[in-house]
Amino acid sequence: MNEDVPAIVVRVLQGNQTEDDMRVFLRWYHASRENKDIFFQLKHIYELRKGARKPDAMEMEASWDRLREKLKQQPATHISSLETNQGKRYVSLVRYAGVAAVAILLMVVGLRFFYKGHDQIVWVEVRTGPKSEPQTIRLSDGSLVRLNASSRFRYPEKFGGREREVYLDGEAYFSITKDERHDFIVHADKQRINVLGTEFNVLGYSADPYAITTLVNGKVKLRTYDDEGNLKNEIMMYPDQQIYFDKQSYQTTLSEVNTFDATSWMKGVYSFRDAPLEEIARRLEKIYGVTIIIPDEVDRKEQYTGKFFARQTKEEIANVLNFKRQFRLQLSDDTIFLQRR
């Protein structure tokens, strides 16, 4: 191998790394917390640049500022040696620490590699509003994605490289075409779901403090991350399993479930089983375009079981919520007030 670490980092970001590249990269990545911070900041900048929309100038500048601040904190020293398949080789940049040298080389030289080829990728973004009918999207590999209301889904017009990557903010059901040479990866706010060929449902709105992944067929590996991009959990899922991910505590709960409850929305049925009132309210707001106000006097954690249907009116929704007559209801415009009797 006759290429330096920055070039390897670029290839990792692009998904074009070799096995040797990955060994070198992982050794550098795990060498220090600073290396991890730098990598995830660069990854964020890279994702902004290659996204479906042109990034806002202030957003991009803020990302660069965070990277520059991280570099300022690094002491001056040599880059540590890295072992490749041809033995040890040394990169001589005395002025900078290893992490800083990699980042600076990427900033000065490597950024041109970020965009080579990616400018040719056409990204498509689909948004659905409240009360929207589920929308079916066929990807270039034949995979099908069923998108629920109030969701945003971004995908390449045509897949390229070693991985098939898509981005979800919302809820979607995936039926993935099997391709053992190209992993399918779903990015969903602090989660990364790796699959080969399978069917699963992801409930992952970025505004919610939780995310739920339900596997119907096949096998997936789910990884969760904290706010700084550090890996928190890695779990292999099998059919009829569900993972509840608390984004605030980073705790995950794996359970066996009836997958109908998680996927019935595709048939216009929203099923809840022992779900907290607050979670039900959040979901209904996205589906029906209403606002549900729960005062402090009401126990938001109290669990309920029930069903709602896609074409129900605001009044019908309120009556289902109040099936035990435990609330005093007040309806105004698109708002439902729940008050304890």
C-alpha positions as CSV (number, residue, x, y, z in Angstrom):
1,M,0.0,0.0,0.0
2,N,1.5,3.3,-1.0
3,E,-1.2,5.7,0.0
4,D,-1.4,7.6,3.2
5,V,-4.0,7.6,6.0
6,P,-6.1,10.6,4.6
7,A,-6.7,8.8,1.4
8,I,-7.8,5.8,3.3
9,V,-10.2,7.9,5.4
10,V,-11.6,9.3,2.2
11,R,-12.3,5.9,0.8
12,V,-13.9,4.8,4.1
13,L,-16.2,7.9,3.8
14,Q,-17.0,7.0,0.2
15,G,-17.6,3.3,1.0
16,N,-14.8,2.2,-1.4
17,Q,-12.3,0.9,1.2
18,T,-10.4,-2.5,0.8
19,E,-9.9,-4.9,3.7
20,D,-6.3,-3.6,4.1
21,D,-7.7,0.0,4.2
22,M,-10.2,-1.0,6.9
23,R,-7.5,-2.6,9.1
24,V,-5.4,0.6,8.9
25,F,-8.5,2.8,9.4
26,L,-9.8,0.9,12.5
27,R,-6.4,1.1,14.1
28,W,-6.2,4.8,13.6
29,Y,-9.9,5.3,14.6
30,H,-9.6,3.4,17.9
31,A,-6.2,5.0,18.8
32,S,-7.9,7.9,20.6
33,R,-11.2,9.7,21.3
34,E,-9.9,12.6,19.3
35,N,-9.6,10.5,16.2
36,K,-13.2,9.4,16.5
37,D,-14.4,13.0,17.0
38,I,-12.5,14.1,13.9
39,F,-13.8,11.3,11.8
40,F,-17.5,11.9,12.7
41,Q,-17.1,15.6,12.1
42,L,-15.6,14.9,8.7
43,K,-18.4,12.4,8.0
44,H,-21.0,15.0,8.9
45,I,-19.5,17.5,6.5
46,Y,-19.2,14.8,3.8
47,E,-22.9,13.9,4.3
48,L,-23.9,17.5,4.0
49,R,-22.0,17.9,0.8
50,K,-23.3,14.8,-0.9
51,G,-26.9,15.2,0.2
52,A,-30.0,15.6,-1.9
53,R,-30.2,19.3,-1.1
54,K,-27.4,21.9,-1.4
55,P,-26.4,22.5,2.2
56,D,-27.1,25.8,3.8
57,A,-23.9,28.0,3.9
58,M,-24.3,28.6,7.6
59,E,-24.8,24.9,8.3
60,M,-21.7,24.0,6.4
61,E,-19.6,26.8,8.0
62,A,-20.7,25.7,11.4
63,S,-19.5,22.2,10.7
64,W,-16.1,23.4,9.6
65,D,-15.9,25.7,12.7
66,R,-16.4,22.7,14.9
67,L,-13.7,20.8,13.1
68,R,-11.3,23.7,13.4
69,E,-11.9,24.0,17.1
70,K,-11.2,20.3,17.5
71,L,-7.9,20.7,15.7
72,K,-6.8,23.7,17.9
73,Q,-7.1,21.4,20.9
74,Q,-4.5,18.9,19.5
75,P,-0.9,19.0,20.8
76,A,2.1,19.1,18.4
77,T,3.7,15.7,17.9
78,H,4.5,13.1,15.3
79,I,1.9,10.9,13.7
80,S,2.1,7.5,15.2
81,S,3.1,4.6,12.9
82,L,0.5,2.6,11.1
83,E,1.0,-1.0,9.9
84,T,0.0,-2.0,6.4
85,N,0.2,-5.2,4.5
86,Q,3.7,-4.2,3.5
87,G,4.9,-3.6,7.0
88,K,5.3,-0.3,8.9
89,R,5.5,3.0,7.2
90,Y,5.8,6.4,8.8
91,V,4.2,9.7,7.8
92,S,6.5,12.5,8.7
93,L,4.5,15.6,9.7
94,V,6.3,16.8,12.8
95,R,4.2,19.9,13.3
96,Y,0.9,18.2,13.9
97,A,-0.6,15.5,16.0
98,G,-1.8,12.4,14.1
99,V,-5.4,13.3,14.3
100,A,-4.7,16.9,13.2
101,A,-2.5,15.9,10.3
102,V,-5.2,13.6,8.9
103,A,-7.9,16.3,9.2
104,I,-5.7,19.0,7.7
105,L,-4.6,16.8,4.8
106,L,-8.3,16.1,4.2
107,M,-9.2,19.7,4.3
108,V,-6.3,20.8,2.0
109,V,-6.0,17.9,-0.3
110,G,-8.5,15.1,0.4
111,L,-11.7,17.1,-0.1
112,R,-11.4,16.8,-3.8
113,F,-11.7,13.0,-3.4
114,F,-14.9,13.5,-1.4
115,Y,-16.7,14.8,-4.5
116,K,-15.1,12.7,-7.2
117,G,-17.9,10.5,-8.6
118,H,-20.5,11.8,-6.0
119,D,-21.3,14.8,-8.1
120,Q,-22.7,12.4,-10.6
121,I,-25.0,10.8,-8.1
122,V,-28.6,12.1,-8.3
123,W,-30.3,12.1,-4.9
124,V,-34.1,12.0,-4.6
125,E,-36.0,13.1,-1.5
126,V,-39.6,12.2,-0.9
127,R,-41.6,14.0,1.8
128,T,-45.1,13.1,3.0
129,G,-47.4,15.3,5.1
130,P,-49.9,14.6,7.8
131,K,-52.9,12.6,6.7
132,S,-50.9,11.4,3.6
133,E,-51.7,8.0,2.2
134,P,-48.7,5.6,2.4
135,Q,-46.5,6.1,-0.6
136,T,-44.6,3.2,-2.3
137,I,-41.1,3.9,-3.7
138,R,-39.2,1.5,-5.9
139,L,-35.4,1.7,-5.6
140,S,-33.0,1.1,-8.5
141,D,-32.2,-2.4,-7.1
142,G,-35.8,-3.4,-7.0
143,S,-36.3,-2.9,-3.3
144,L,-39.6,-1.4,-2.2
145,V,-40.1,1.2,0.5
146,R,-43.5,2.1,1.9
147,L,-43.4,5.5,3.4
148,N,-45.9,6.6,6.1
149,A,-47.3,10.1,6.9
150,S,-45.1,13.0,8.1
151,S,-42.0,11.3,6.8
152,R,-38.9,12.2,4.8
153,F,-36.9,9.6,2.8
154,R,-33.7,10.3,0.8
155,Y,-32.2,7.8,-1.6
156,P,-29.9,7.8,-4.7
157,E,-31.6,7.6,-8.1
158,K,-29.2,4.7,-8.8
159,F,-27.1,2.8,-6.3
160,G,-23.3,2.8,-6.8
161,G,-20.3,1.6,-4.7
162,R,-20.2,-1.2,-2.3
163,E,-23.2,-0.2,-0.1
164,R,-26.8,0.8,-0.8
165,E,-27.4,3.6,1.6
166,V,-30.7,5.5,2.3
167,Y,-31.8,8.0,4.9
168,L,-35.1,8.1,6.8
169,D,-36.7,10.6,9.1
170,G,-40.1,9.1,9.9
171,E,-41.7,5.7,9.4
172,A,-41.2,3.2,6.6
173,Y,-41.6,-0.4,5.7
174,F,-38.7,-1.9,3.8
175,S,-38.8,-4.9,1.5
176,I,-35.2,-5.3,0.4
177,T,-33.8,-7.1,-2.7
178,K,-31.1,-9.6,-1.6
179,D,-27.6,-8.8,-2.8
180,E,-24.8,-10.4,-0.8
181,R,-22.2,-8.2,-2.3
182,H,-23.9,-4.9,-1.5
183,D,-25.2,-4.3,2.0
184,F,-28.4,-2.2,2.3
185,I,-28.0,0.4,5.0
186,V,-30.8,2.6,6.6
187,H,-29.6,5.7,8.5
188,A,-32.3,6.8,10.9
189,D,-31.3,9.4,13.6
190,K,-28.7,7.8,15.8
191,Q,-29.3,4.4,14.2
192,R,-27.7,2.4,11.4
193,I,-29.5,-0.7,10.2
194,N,-27.5,-3.2,8.0
195,V,-29.4,-5.7,5.9
196,L,-28.8,-8.1,3.0
197,G,-32.3,-9.0,2.0
198,T,-35.2,-8.8,4.4
199,E,-38.4,-7.0,5.4
200,F,-38.6,-4.7,8.4
201,N,-40.4,-1.6,9.7
202,V,-38.6,1.4,11.1
203,L,-40.3,4.0,13.2
204,G,-37.7,6.7,13.5
205,Y,-38.8,10.3,13.6
206,S,-35.9,12.6,14.6
207,A,-38.2,14.7,16.7
208,D,-39.2,11.7,18.9
209,P,-37.1,10.6,21.9
210,Y,-37.4,7.0,20.9
211,A,-37.2,4.8,17.8
212,I,-38.7,1.3,17.1
213,T,-37.4,-1.2,14.6
214,T,-39.5,-4.4,13.9
215,L,-38.1,-7.3,11.9
216,V,-40.6,-9.3,9.8
217,N,-38.4,-11.6,7.7
218,G,-34.6,-12.1,7.3
219,K,-31.9,-10.8,9.6
220,V,-30.6,-7.3,10.3
221,K,-27.8,-5.8,12.4
222,L,-28.9,-2.6,14.2
223,R,-26.3,-0.2,15.6
224,T,-27.2,2.8,17.8
225,Y,-25.1,5.9,18.5
226,D,-24.9,8.8,20.9
227,D,-25.0,12.5,20.0
228,E,-21.3,12.5,19.3
229,G,-21.5,9.5,16.9
230,N,-20.0,7.0,19.3
231,L,-21.3,3.4,19.0
232,K,-23.5,2.5,22.0
233,N,-25.2,-0.8,21.0
234,E,-24.9,-3.4,18.3
235,I,-27.7,-6.0,18.1
236,M,-28.5,-8.8,15.7
237,M,-32.3,-9.1,15.1
238,Y,-34.3,-12.1,13.9
239,P,-37.9,-12.4,12.7
240,D,-40.7,-11.3,15.0
241,Q,-38.3,-9.2,17.1
242,Q,-38.6,-5.6,17.9
243,I,-36.0,-3.1,19.4
244,Y,-37.1,-0.1,21.3
245,F,-34.3,2.5,21.4
246,D,-34.5,5.3,24.0
247,K,-32.5,8.1,22.4
248,Q,-32.0,10.0,25.6
249,S,-30.6,7.2,27.8
250,Y,-29.3,5.2,24.7
251,Q,-30.9,2.1,26.2
252,T,-32.3,-0.6,23.9
253,T,-35.0,-3.2,24.7
254,L,-35.3,-6.3,22.6
255,S,-38.7,-8.2,22.6
256,E,-40.7,-10.7,20.7
257,V,-43.8,-9.2,19.1
258,N,-46.7,-9.7,16.8
259,T,-45.5,-7.8,13.8
260,F,-49.0,-6.9,12.7
261,D,-49.1,-4.1,15.3
262,A,-46.0,-2.5,13.8
263,T,-47.0,-2.9,10.1
264,S,-50.8,-2.5,10.1
265,W,-50.5,1.2,9.2
266,M,-49.9,0.1,5.6
267,K,-53.6,-1.1,5.7
268,G,-54.8,2.1,7.3
269,V,-54.9,0.6,10.8
270,Y,-52.8,2.1,13.7
271,S,-52.4,-0.5,16.5
272,F,-51.1,0.2,20.0
273,R,-50.5,-2.4,22.6
274,D,-49.6,-1.3,26.1
275,A,-48.2,1.9,24.7
276,P,-47.7,5.1,26.9
277,L,-50.3,7.8,26.3
278,E,-47.5,10.3,25.4
279,E,-46.2,7.9,22.7
280,I,-49.7,7.4,21.3
281,A,-50.3,11.1,21.2
282,R,-47.1,11.8,19.3
283,R,-47.9,9.2,16.7
284,L,-51.5,10.4,16.2
285,E,-50.2,14.0,15.7
286,K,-48.1,12.9,12.8
287,I,-50.7,10.7,11.2
288,Y,-53.8,13.0,11.5
289,G,-52.2,16.5,11.6
290,V,-53.7,17.3,14.9
291,T,-52.2,18.7,18.2
292,I,-52.9,16.7,21.3
293,I,-52.4,18.6,24.6
294,I,-51.8,16.6,27.7
295,P,-51.7,18.7,30.9
296,D,-49.4,17.8,33.8
297,E,-52.3,16.4,35.8
298,V,-52.6,13.5,33.3
299,D,-50.2,10.5,33.6
300,R,-48.4,10.5,30.3
301,K,-46.8,7.1,31.0
302,E,-50.1,5.3,31.6
303,Q,-50.4,2.5,29.0
304,Y,-53.2,1.9,26.6
305,T,-54.2,-0.7,24.0
306,G,-56.4,0.2,21.0
307,K,-56.7,0.9,17.3
308,F,-57.2,3.9,15.1
309,F,-58.2,4.0,11.5
310,A,-56.7,6.2,8.8
311,R,-59.9,8.1,7.8
312,Q,-61.2,8.8,11.3
313,T,-62.2,12.4,12.1
314,K,-60.8,14.5,14.9
315,E,-63.9,13.7,17.0
316,E,-63.6,10.0,16.4
317,I,-59.9,10.1,17.4
318,A,-60.8,11.9,20.6
319,N,-63.5,9.4,21.5
320,V,-61.2,6.5,21.0
321,L,-58.6,8.1,23.3
322,N,-61.4,8.6,25.8
323,F,-62.9,5.2,25.5
324,K,-62.8,4.7,29.3
325,R,-64.4,8.2,29.8
326,Q,-61.4,9.1,31.9
327,F,-60.9,12.5,30.3
328,R,-62.8,15.7,29.8
329,L,-62.4,16.5,26.1
330,Q,-62.1,19.9,24.6
331,L,-61.8,20.2,20.8
332,S,-60.8,23.4,19.0
333,D,-59.8,23.6,15.4
334,D,-57.1,20.9,15.0
335,T,-56.4,20.6,18.7
336,I,-57.5,18.0,21.2
337,F,-57.3,18.9,24.9
338,L,-57.2,15.9,27.4
339,Q,-58.1,16.9,30.9
340,R,-58.5,14.4,33.8
341,R,-62.0,14.2,35.2
